[in-house]
């Protein structure tokens, strides 16, 4: 890890810099027994060039009995394979997904462990999945110090347009889990900090004298003489630094609470520990870590490495989403396709690219089809003031004085989006992860500087996203889809508007139809938000089955229709949801909102 010398800021604030961090490689594993296990995807050959060392292997057994037996002693076949490779499993623990994490007697190359994992699966039918337990890293690029303006919140060109959003919401009542290096109790953060957890199992990596415990403070990650980043404290400040307190900076969601979850230490953090942090933050008990009293509705992960999305992480993300938790991740700082980096390439996450002060993609930011939206991350090539200013500590390796600093990176962009998600949820707690992502994308504005390599749906617009959480002036009545509702004759009637329907496209020929009566002079407004793996279109038809209005936007964007009854009598019209592509059955979900004004 490389850093630049601290420089004094105005008001005695010190700034430090964080270096570019290592890239990783990996494959995939399994889920807990109560959930269906994911299947590893074929490895992209571009991911094999970076052959990382690790001293851990993750193994999932098919039955609890086999897993319990292996916790006492690995199977004979596994022992033979390990010994043939010159390895021994000297310790083990069970992660929150039920997988066995083996600690090896020496570090081994990821390619070597992938081959060993394939052999274990071929040898032993009780082995469901196996993979190397690689490390992810905090994401930030080098900075230069000072300047105290949070341009990234309010400047018209490259800012988040937060002031208008704050008129509607400040994030009150929403908890954001920050999975990072831990969080210092900075004076500008302390009032918004909840009790967290340290999920780092390696005492040497934890750098605090032990392994997992209830202390999520950051003791510093500048091990072996290096400078500590205080990365998690900086990220947390962007999410929810206290505002209007006469101290330092403001957070994006200044009334939200931070749940600190320590998963990164000296050299980064293991997949298995990060997965457990995700599970715990979203409200699940993980081993000795009982579920937090206030689970996170939003998780921010400003971390990553070059790897395929491991099944260990994917299953944890799936479990978090299943209980309504939005997972926001940094795209990565390698100026590469984000599909090569995890968790940016995992399914169901909101992947955030970084922009500079002028609103264009930052030179370091990853890009491509995996990007959902962009947010300010800073570009300090023309001075440190063009970075993102947030809370920090000015200790070199161990904690010292609380401070503020400018950093740049997709690590800084992601917490802007996590904070906006908290603002949205505070105003409308019923929003689902798919709805949050769909609204963020649909309300984003085009980047002021054209992006030709894939920057998602644009620059997040906090004001538009927060104002768009209701289709009407208030929360909608929640109803479920009632089948059969394909033709007009059996269409489901919507009344007591505004209404919000949770529907499902069951088959490739399924058409879901809803009937609404619009009185003279009334305007019907409808919005369709599909799941992020599908593209659904919305049509408005009259009783003669003629299309009056339609919305056929791309997948991931909401479809919107507005129609006024200019006639002298009530009109019966039909809203129809049609699938263009994507998931079906239980995964083919959508939300349809309708309102009359």
LOZAKE-942194 format. One record per atom (N, C-alpha, C): x, y, z. Coordinates in pm, whole numbers, plus 50000, padded with zeros to 5 digits. Layout:
N
XYZ ...
***
This chain:
597
500854988250000 500005000050000 500895012350000 500645021849911 501465033749897 500645045949933 501235056049995 500495067950034 501375080150022 500725091750023 501465104250018 501485110650155 502375120150176 502535126650304 501295134550342 500925134350471 499775142050519 500055156850505 499025164350468 499145178750452 498065185550534 498395196750601 497435203350688 496345210150606 495095207650647 493935214150587 493555226350670 492725235350615 492165246150696 491455240450819 491355248050925 490705244051050 491415232151113 492705231051089 493575220951149 493195206751108 492525205250997 492165191850950 493315186250868 493675173850894 494735167550818 494145158550711 494885156950603 494445148050495 495545138150465 495175126250433 496125115950394 495655109950264 496485101650203 496125095650075 496105080550088 495335074250002 495235059750000 495695054549866 496445043749866 497045038749744 496135029149670 496465027049543 495795016649465 496135003149525 495194993849524 495354981249595 495334969349500 495724957849553 495964946049471 494684940449410 494844933149300 493734926449233 493774911649270 492594905249257 492484891349300 491894882449191 491864869449218 491174860149129 490384850449212 489304844349156 488504834949234 487474827649152 486904817049211 485804809649152 484664809149251 483674799849246 482484800749328 482124788749412 481314790749527 480804779649610 479284779249629 478734778949748 477444773249784 476584781849872 475414776549914 474544783750007 474234775150127 473564781050227 473164773650345 472084763550312 471844754250407 470944743150380 469504747550358 469124759250411 467744763750397 467474770450264 468554772750185 468384779650058 469024771249947 468504772549827 469074765249715 470474770449686 471384761549656 472764765449630 472924770149487 473764780249470 474084784949337 475114775849273 475224776549143 476174768249069 477294776949014 478564772849031 479644781148979 479544783148829 479784795448785 479814798448643 481184795148586 481284792248454 482594789948394 483504802048415 484774799548442 485714810248470 486074817748342 485924830848345 486364839348235 487884838448226 488464834648111 489924833148102 490674845848136 490044857448121 490724869948154 490994871148303 490284863348386 490464863948530 491614855348579 492154846948495 493164837448537 494574843248539 494744855348486 496084861048477 496614865048613 495734869048705 496154873648836 496024862048934 497134855248964 497114842949043 497454846349187 496444848749269 496644853249406 496994841549497 497714844649605 498014834849709 496944835449818 496584823849872 495694823449988 496004811050069 495724811850199 495944800350287 494624794550335 493564796450257 492264791150296 491554784650178 490734774950211 489914767850113 488514766450171 487494769350090 486094767950133 485534755150072 484904746950156 484294734250111 482884733450166 481924730150080 480534728050122 480164713650100 479634707350205 479174693550197 477664693250177 477194682450118 475784681350082 474864679250202 475344672350304 474504669150419 475124674450547 474294677850647 474834682250776 475744671850840 475414658950824 476234648550885 477644648650826 477734649750694 479054650050631 479824662550672 479124673750683 479774686150723 480274685250867 479464679550956 479874678251095 481074669151109 481064658151033 482194649051038 483464655650987 483334663350880 484504669850821 485044680850911 484194686650996 484684696751089 485634690651191 485414677851223 486324671051315 487584666751243 487414660951124 488564656651046 488134655950899 488894662350809 488534661350667 488504646850622 487714643650521 487604630050472 488944624850423 489054611550416 490324605450373 490714610050234 489734610950143 490034615550007 490564629750008 489934638150089 490394651950098 491804652550154 492074644550259 493414644350318 494464640050217 494134629950136 495084625050036 495374635849932 494334642749887 494534653249788 495374664649846 495094668349970 495864678950035 497324674950051 497554662750097 498924658150118 499694657149988 499014652949881 499684652149751 500134665849703 499424676149746 499774689849708 500714696249810 501124688349911 501994693850015 501274702950111 499964700550128 499144709150213 498514701050325 498204708050433 497464702250544 496404712250588 495234706950629 494204715450685 494424715950836 494984726950884 495394727651024 494324733651114 493294739651058 492214745251140 491004747351050 489834748951111 488624750951032 487574757951116 486674765151049 485484770451115 484334769951014 483124771351062 481924770950979 481464785250955 481254788850829 480794802650805 479264803150812 478724815250797 477294817150817 476424810250715 476984806550601 476234799450498 476304784250516 477064779850618 477194765550644 478404759150581 479214766850511 480394761250447 481524759450548 482384749650523 483554747250605 484724755350548 485344763450631 486514771250589 487754764650647 488584759050558 489814752250598 490974762050595 491744762650704 492964770750706 494134761450680 494884764550575 495954755850530 497264759250600 498204749850593 499484751750662 500414761250588 500084764750465 500914774150390 500054780750282 500444792650237 499724798750125 499934790749997 498924790449913 499004783549784 498404792449677 498814790049551 498294797749439 496824794449416 496074804549373 494644802549348 494424791749242 495284791549138 495124781449034 495324767449091 496274765949181 496524753049244 495324748749327 494734758149401 493604754749486 492324752449406 492204759249292 491044756449206 491104742049154 492304737849113 492474724149065 492184714249177 492664717249298 492404708649412 490914708149442 490244719449432 488804719949457 488044711249358 488444711749231 487794703349130 488004688549161 489214685149208 489484671149243 488634666749362 488494675349461 487674671849577 486234669249537 485704677549447 484324675549404 484174662749322 485194659549243 485144647349162 485304634849248 486164635649352 486444624049437 485304620649531 484714630949589 483794628849702 482414634049665 481434625349647 480084629849612 479424638249721 479964637949844 479414646049951 479844660649941 480864663649859 481314677449842 480434684249737 479694694249780 478794701349689 479564711949609 480354720049678 481174730249613 482474731749689 483484736849618 484744740549682 485364751949602 486104760649672 486754771949605 487824777849693 488814784649637 489784791949718 489084803349792 489524805849916 488994816949994 489954828749974 489684836449870 490574847549835 490194860149910 490984870449891 490764882949964 490294893949868 489414902449919 489064914749850 489734926449921 489804937849853 490534949249905 489644961649907 489964970849995 489324983949992 489684990949862 488724998349806 488925004749677 489105019849694 490265024649664 490505039049658 491795041249582 491915052349514 493115055349438 493865066849504 495155069149470 495935079149541 495315093049534 495465100649641 494935114149648 496035123849687 495745136749667 496535147449727 495595154949821 496165161049927 495315166850030 494605179849991 493745183350071 493025195250113 492075202650019 491215209050084 490095217450042 488835212350109 487995221350154 486905217350244 485515218350181 485425218450053 484105219649989 483595206049944 482365202849981 481725190449933 480965193149803 481725196349700 481155198949568 480305187249519 480675175249563 480035163049515 478595161849560 478155170549649 476755170649692 475905180649614 476475192349582 475595203349541 475965210249411 477145208149356 477475215349233 476575210749118 476085220049036 475105216448933 475605206248832 476865207048795 477345198348687 477635184248736 478475182848837 478905169548878 478395165149012 477555173149078 477075169949211 475875160749212 475515156449331 474445146649351 473055152949358 472975166349359 471705173649372 470995169949502 471765170649612 471245166649742 470345176849810 470605190049802 469775199249880 468275197449860 467825195449737 466395193549714 465905180249772 466785170049773 466405157249832 466245158449982 467095166550046 467005168350191 465715175250233 465085182350143 463775188250174 462725177350196 462975165450141 462005154450148 462405143650248 463705141650268 464175130750354 465605133250397 465915129250521 467305129450568 467775115550611 466955105350582 467365091650612 466965086750749 466135093950821 465775090350957 465165076350964 465675068251057 465135054851079 465745043950994 466635047350901 467235037350812 468655034150860 468995021450859 470325016850898 471095012750773 472325017650763 473205014150651 474405006350706 474574994150659 475724986150698 476934989750613 478034993450678 479274996850609 480254985350630 480404976850529 481324965550535 482684970250485 483634971850576 484874978650540 485954975450644 486844985050666 487964983150759 487584985750903 486314988250930 485874992851060 485655007851056 485075013351161 484755027651164 485195033451298 485935044351293 486325051651413 485145059851465 485085061751595 484015069851655 484375084651643 484485089251521 484805103151489 483715112151546 484045124251597 483015133051652 481895136351553 482215135551424 481205138551322 480405126251283 480695114751348 480015102151319 479365095751441 479955098351559 479615090651678 478115090051707 477425101151688 475985101351719 475175092251629 475725088551514 474995079951419 475525065751414 476465062251502 477065048951499 476315039151589 475975027551537 475445016451616 476585007051654 476294997751744 477284987551778 477414977751663 478634975351620 478864966551506 479534953551544 480234947751446 480894934751469 482124933751379 483144927051432 484374924351358 484344909851312 484234907751180 484114894151126 485434888551074 486544895151100 487834890151052 488264878551140 488414866751082 488744854951160 490234853651187 491074859751105 492514858751122 493004869651217 493634865551329 494114875351427 495174884451368 496054879051286 497104887351227 496514897451128 495534893251052 494894902350958 494074912851033 493464908951144 492614918151220 493424929451281 494684926751321 495574937051374 495064942951505 494234935451576 493724940351705 493914930151817 494754920051791 495094910351895 494214898251902 493144897751824 492274886051827 491574884751694 490644875251685 489864873251564 488514880151577 487444872751550 486114878551553 485714883051693 485084894951699 484594900051827 483574910951799 483084917251905 482034927251893 482574941451872 483884942751854 484504955951840 484784958751693 483984967551634 484134970951492 484954983651470 485644988451575 486534999851557 487674996051462 488185005851391 489305003551300 490615006051376 491414995551400 492694997451469 493805001951374 493475002651245 494465005951143 494784993851058 494944996150928 495294985250837 496664987550774 497434996850829 498784999550777 499804990550842 499714977950815 500564968050880 501954967750817 502934962450893 504304961050845 504904974550802 504584984850882 505184997850857 504455006550758 503345001950702 502615009850605 501635019450671 501125028650593 500165038450644 498765032750641 498015035050748 496635030450755 495745039450670 494725033750614 493835041050523 492675047750593 492195041750706 490975046350773 489825047150672 489845037450582 488945037150468 487475036550510 487165027750607 485775026350650 485225038850714 486075046350783 485645058850845 485315069250739 486105069550632 485835078850523 484515075250453 484315062450425 483095057850360 481875060850447 481975057850577 480855060150668 480475074850675 481485083750670 481205097950674 480415102650554 480705097150438 479925100650319 478485095950333 478285084250390 476915079150406 476135087550506 476705089850626 475855095250733 476625103350836 477575111750796 478145121250892 477025130350942 477095133851069 476055142151129 476115156151069 474975162051041 474935175550987 474325185151089 474505198051063 473975208551150 474465207351294 475685202451312 476265200951446 477495209751466 477765218551368 478915227251380 480235220051368 480235208051313 481425199751306 481635194451166 482735198351100 483195191750979 482245191250862 481865179050823 481135176750698 479745171250726 478945170250621 477625163950628 477645150850552 476765141750591 476615129350516 475495130450416 475445121150322 474355120950224 473025118750294 472995109750391 471785107050469 472105109950615 472115122650655 472665126250786 471875121550906 470645117050886 469865111750998 469825096550999 470475090150904 470555075450903 471535070751009 471525057951039 472465052151135 473425042851061 474655042351110 475695034051051 475885021451135 475805009851070 476124997051133 477504992751084 478564994851163 479904991551115 480154976551120 480614971051010 480914956751000 482334955450947 483224950851033 484644950450995 484954937350922 485334938350795 485654926550715 487014927950645 487624939750652 488904942250587 489934946150691 491114940050683 492204943450773 493514943850697 494564939150759 495874938750693 495804929750570 495994935350453 495964927350331 494594925050274 493554931050330 492214929650275 491324920750359 490474912750295 489544904150366 489144892250282 488864881050349 488484868750280 487014868850237 486744862050126 485364860450079 484454855550192 484894845350264 484034839150365 483694848850476 484644857050518 484374866850623 483434877850573 483644882250449 482784892550391 481354887250377 481214874750333 479874868750320 479174868250455 479904864650560 479294864450693 478894878350737 479704888450702 479344902250734 478064906550666 477884902250541 476644905350468 475444899150538 475574886450573 474464879450639 474104886150770 475114889150851 474854895050982 474244908950969 474804917250883 474304930850868 472834931050826 472424921150747 471044920750698 470084914350798 470604910650917 469714906351023 469744891751059 470824884651024 470884870351051 471964867351154 471704857551239 472694853151336 473764844951264 475024848051291 476154841051229 477064836151340 476984823151371 477804817751478 477514824651610 478574829751673 478424836751801 477884850751786 477814855651664 477324869251638 475804868951624 475114872351730 473654872651724 473194884051633 472064882351573 471554892151477 471494906051540 471864916251465 471834929851521 470414934251552 470204941751661 468854946451694 468244955151585 469094962551513 468614970951404 469364966951276 468824957651199 469514953151077 469584964250973 470494962550880 470684972350774 469664970250663 469034981050619 468224980650496 469084983250374 470264988950395 471214991450287 472584986450333 473304979850244 474694975750271 475574982450168 476654988550214 477664994250123 478934985950131 479424981850014 480694974650006 481634981949909 482474990449964 483494997249885 484754988949888 484684977449827 485784967849828 485704959549701 486754952449671 486684944049551 488034938949507 488014930749407 489204925249346 488864918649215 489864914849142 489654908949011 489354894149027 488114890549009 487654876849031 486254875348976 485884863048941 484484860048916 483734861049048 482444863949041 481654864649165 481584850749226 482164848749344 482124835349405 480734832249456 480364819849454 479044815949501 478874819349648 479974818849724 479924822749865 479364836849880 479874846249803 479374859949809 477974861049750 477754854449635 476464855649568 475334850649657 475574839449726 474524834149812 474244843449930 475284849749983 475074859250091 474294871450042 474634876249923 473894887549864 472434883649842 472214871549789 470844866849768 470054866649899 470704861850005 470044860950134 469694874850188 470594884550167 470324898250212 469174904350134 469174902450003 468094907749921 466744901449958 466774888749997 465534881750029 464824887850150 465584894650237 464954901050352 464824916150330 465014920750206 464744934650172 465924944050182 467144938850188 468324947250201 468914950450065 469154963250039 469774967949915 471284966949930 471964961149831 473414959549837 474054968349730 474834978249775 475504987849687 476994984949689 477624984249570 479044980649563 479794989949470 481074991349495 481954999349411 482344991449286 482474998449174 482794991849047 484234987449037 485144994149108 486574991049099 487335002049027 488615002749055 489455014049013 490545010348912 490295000748828 491334995648738 491185000448594 490205009048567 489935013348429 489755001248339 488974991548388 488714979048317 487214976348317 486834966048244 485444961648244 485094956348383 484024961548440 483624957548575 483224942948583 482954936648470 482594922348472 483744913748521 484954919048522 486124911548569 486354913148718 485544921148785 485804924448925 484594921049012 484874916049131 483824912349225 483954920649352 482854924449416 481454920449391 480734928549283 481464936849209 480804944749106 480094936049003 480594923848980 479994915148880 478974905348938 478654906549066 477654897849125 476254902249083 475314892949089 473924895949052 473214902449170 472274911549138 471434917349241 472014928949316 473234933249281 473844944749348 473654957249263 473794968949326 473824981549255 475294985249238 475814983949118 477234986249091 477435000649047 478365007649115 478505022049100 479875025549042 479855032648930 481065038348871 481305052148931 482515057348912 482875070348969 482975080948861 482555093148897 482695104748810 483545115248878 484115124148796 484885135248848 484025147648865 484675158548900 483945170748933 483175176348812 483675174048693 482995178848573 481875169648527 481725158148595 480635149048563 480965137948467 482205137148419 482595126248331 483135114448409 483205102848345 483755091048412 485175093948458 485455090848583 486805092448636 487745082948563 488975087448539 489925079848457 490195065848511 490075063848641 490385050948703 489185041648709 487985046948692 486775039348720 486565027948622 486195016448674 485765005448588 484455009148518 484125001848415 483025005548326 482394992848269 481434994548180 480864983148109 479424980048146 478944968748096 477534965148110 477114962448254 478064959248341 477724956548481 477444969248560 477814980748507 477584993348578 476094996648576 475544999948692 474145003948701 474015019148695 474745026148780 474695040648784 476095045848817 476265059048804 477515065648841 477235075848950 478285079249026 478165089049133 479515095549153 479565107149220 480845113949238 481855105649316 483025103749255 484125096749321 485385105249325 485395115849245 486525125049246 487585121649142 488335131949104 489465130449012 490465141349050 491505137549121 492405147149184 493645150349100 493615147148975 494785150348892 494985165348879 493915173148895 494015187748889 493945193949028 494205186149131 494215191249266 493365183049360 493765182549487 493075174249585 491645178749610 491365191649590 490015196749614 488985190449522 489405183649420 488485176849329 488185162549373 488645158949493 488295146149551 487045147249635 486735136749707 485565136049794 486025138049937 485465147750006 485865151050142 484985143850242 485615137250340 484855130250443 485715128450567 485135121650666 485765119550795 486955110050784 487955111850873 489145103450871 489825103851007 490975097651015 491875098251130 493265100951077 494065108751149 495375112151093 496515103751149 496185092651217 497235083651263 497945076851147 499245074951162 499995068551053 499655053651043 499845046551153 499495032351153 498435029251257 498545035551376 497545034051482 496705046751490 495535046051552 494675057951559 495335069551631 495085081651582 495585093851646 494425103751652 494585115451588 493555125651596 492515123951484 491275127151519 490205127051419 490455138351319 490155135851193 490465145551089 489475144150974 489765151250866 488985150550742 489965149450626 489555143050519 490475141450407 489715140150276 490395143850168 489915141550033 490465128349983 489595119549940 489985107149873 489295106949737 489765098249651 489085095749525 488985080849502 487975076649428 487815062549398 486355058649387 486125046949332 484755041749331 484305038449473 485275036749565 484945035249707 484195047449759 484515058949703 483865071349745 482535073449673 482415067849552 481165069149476 480055060549535 480375048149572 479345038849621 478585044149742 479255049649846 478475054349961 477555066149931 477855073849826 476885083949783 475555077149747 475645066149673 474435059149629 473765051849746 474565045949835 473995039649954 473235049850037 473785061950048 473095072450122 471795076550057 471775077549924 470535081049853 469495070049873 469935057349870 468995046349896 468385047750035 469175052150133 468655054250268 467635065650270 467895076350195 466915087250185 465595082150127 465695073650026 464495068249961 463705059450058 464415050850131 463745041450221 463135048750341 463745059550385 463165067050496 461825073050456 461705076650329 460445082550282 459425071750248 459885060250202 458975049350165 459605036050203 459425031550329 460085019250377 459655006550305 458555007150229 458074994850162 458854991650035 459755000349993 460494997949869 461334985349878 461344977549771 462154965349763 463504968549700 464484959549712 465774961949645 465644964449495 464774956949426 464584959149283 463984972849256 463054977149341 462434990249321 463435001449344 464274999949447 465325010049472 466235011049351 466714999649302 467624999949187 466925005549064 465695001249040 464975006148923 464745021148927 464425026549045 464205040949056 465505048749045 466585043549103 467885050149087 468265051348940 468075040548866 468405040648724 467475049748644 466195048948676 465205056048595 465255071148618 465725075448734 465785089748763 467175095648743 468165087248709 469515092348686 469525101648564 470425111148564 470525120548453 471745117248368 471745120948242 472905118048157 474165124748212 475305117948197 476555123948239 476835136448157 477275147348221 477585159548147 478665157548042 479535147748066 480585144347969 480275130447917 480155129047787 479725116347727 480605104847771 479995093347794 480715081147832 480425070547727 481445066347656 481265056947546 481565042547586 482005040247709 482455026847747 481515019947845 480405026247880 479455019847969 479525025448110 478675035448138 478625041748270 477245040048333 476555029448296 475235027048352 474205036648296 473165039048375 472055047348329 472285062148351 473445065748407 473755079748423 474165083148564 474255096248592 474685101548720 473485102148814 473615096248932 472505095749027 472025109949059 470715111849056 470075124549087 469275122349216 469845126649328 469215123949457 467825130049466 467675142149419 466375148849428 465305141149350 465635136949229 464675129649147 464365115949206 465395109149256 465185095749312 464305096249436 464555105849525 463785106549648 462355111349621 462195120849531 460845125549500 460055115049425 460725105349363 460045095249283 459635082749358 459805082349490 459495069849562 457995067349571 457175077749554 455715075949548 455225079849410 454285072149359 453695076049231 452625086749253 452065087149373 451115097649410 451695106149521 450825112749596 451295121449703 451575113849831 451175101249836 451345093449958 451605078849923 451805070750025 452065056550005 450865049649942 451135040049853 450085032849783 449585021149867 448355017049841 447805004949900 448474992849835 448974983649915 449674971949862 448684960649837 448714955049715 447874943549681 448704933349607 448214921149602 448884910449529 448164907649398 448894902949302 448284898949174 447364887049196 446234887049125 445284875949132 445134870148992 445544857648975 445384850548848 444054843048848 443474839948731 443934843748596 443554858148563 444444864948494 444184878848459 444774882348322 444854872448233 445434875148101 444514883548012 443274879347985 442404887147895 441634897947971 441004906747897 440184917147958 439074911248045 438534899948003 437384894048072 437704890448216 438934886648243 439314882748380 440334892348440 440424904348384 441394914148435 441134917248582 442204919248656 442104922548799 441754937348813 440694940448888 440264954348906 441114961249011 441564973248978 442324981449073 441444993049115 441224994149246 440495005549299 441225010449424 440645020049494 441295026149611 442705031049576 442795037549462 444095042349416 444575054149502 445925055949523 446995048749456 447145034449508 447525025549418 447675011549449 449005006449396 449534996549464 450824990549426 450644975449422 450834969649304 450624955249284 451974948249276 452114937649353 453264928849339 452884917249250 453414916949127 453024906849031 454174897948988 453824887548910 454814877848862 454464873648720 455454873548634 455274867848500 455684853148509 454694844348501 454924830148530 455524822548413 455074825648291 455514818248173 455814828148061 456374823047953 456744831747841 455524837547770 454344831847791 453124836947726 452194843747825 452654845347950 451824851548052 451644866448023 450394871248025 450054885348013 449234889248135 449674899148210 448954903248330 448194916248301 446904915948323 446034927048284 445264932248406 445164945548416 444524952148530 443534962648480 442354962648539 441264971648495 441164983648588 441044995648527 440895007948604 439775016248541 438905022048625 437865031148578 438345045348601 438375053248491 438875066948496 437705076348470 437365084548566 436245093848552 436615105648462 435605112848410 435895124348323 436815134448392 437835138948321 438775148748374 439885142948458 439795130048494 440855123848574 442025119548486 443225119348547 444415114448479 444905101848548 445075091248471 445635078748521 447145079048499 447895076748607 449355075448599 449735061448643 450565054748565 450995041248599 452495040048582 453105031948669 454555029648663 454835014948686 455635009048597 456014994948606 457504994148636 457874987348745 459274985048781 459494970048780 460284965248686 460554950948676 461724946848762 461994933948767 463214929248833 464414932448743 465604932148801 466784936948729 467324926948627 466734915048621 467164905048523 466174903848408 465214913248399 464164911848299 463834925148233 463164924048120 462644935848051 461154933548029 460324941448097 458874940848082 458394954148026 457354953947944 456774966047887 455364968047941 454884980547933 453584984247987 452724990447876 451464985847867 450524990747765 449224994947832 448585005247775 447255009347817 446315007047700 445254999147721 444314995547615 442894999747654 442075002147552 440655005047579 439844992247569 438524993547582 437674981547581 437644974647446 438064981747340 438134975647207 439494969047184 440314968347291 441634962147285 442604969947197 442364982747181 443254991547105 444234997947202 445514997947165 446535003947251 446405019247246 446185025347363 446085039947374 447465046047400 448195039947492 449535044547529 450395032247553 451715033947539 452635023047570 453955028747619 454685020647693 456025024047739 456885011547723 457935012647643 458745000947607 460225004047632 460545008947751 461915012347784 462734999647805 464055001347806 464974990147822 464844984047961 465304971747974 465294964848103 466054972748208 465554972148332 466184979448441 465624993348461 464874998648363 464265011848373 462765010348394 462175019448469 460735019048490 460005023148362 458855016948339 457985020948228 456855029448287 456585040848221 455645050548275 454585054348171 453345055248217 452235059248130 451375069348203 450945079548130 450005089348185 448925091848080 447635091048118 446535092848024 445385100248093 444875110648027 443755118548081 442475115248006 441415112948080 440105110648020 439475124247990 439545128247864 438975140947822 437535140147780 436915128347792 435525126647752 434545130847861 433275128947833 432245132947926 431725121648012 432185109347989 431735097848068 432935090048120 432695081748222 433755073348278 434265063648172 435545061148173 436165052048077 436815040448151 436555028448100 437225016648153 438445013648065 439605012948127 440845010448053 441584998948121 442554993448048 443274981648095 444784983948086 445444981848198 446904982048201 447394967748182 448314965948087 448804952448059 450324952048071 450824941948143 452254939548159 452654928048068 453634930547981 454074920247887 455584918347900 455984905747898 457414902447907 458074903447770 459224909947766 460054910247645 461164899847657 461824899547773 462904889947797 463124889047946 463894878947987 464294878048126 463654866648202 463704867648334 463344856648422 461844854148424 461484841948462 460084837648470 459844831048605 458594828448635 458254821348757 458544829648881 459034823148986 459254829849114 460204841549102 461124841149006 462084852048989 461564863048896 460434860648830 459914870148732 459014880748793 459474887148898 458634896448973 458644910448911 457614917948943 457544932048903 456634939549000 456704952748996 455794961349071 455054970148972 453734970748982 452924979748902 452214989348997 452445002248976 451785012549056 450785020248968 449665024049025 448675031748951 448075042249043 447785053948985 447225064949063 446275073048976 445245078549038 444295087348969 444345101149033 444385111348947 444385125048998 443395133548918 
***
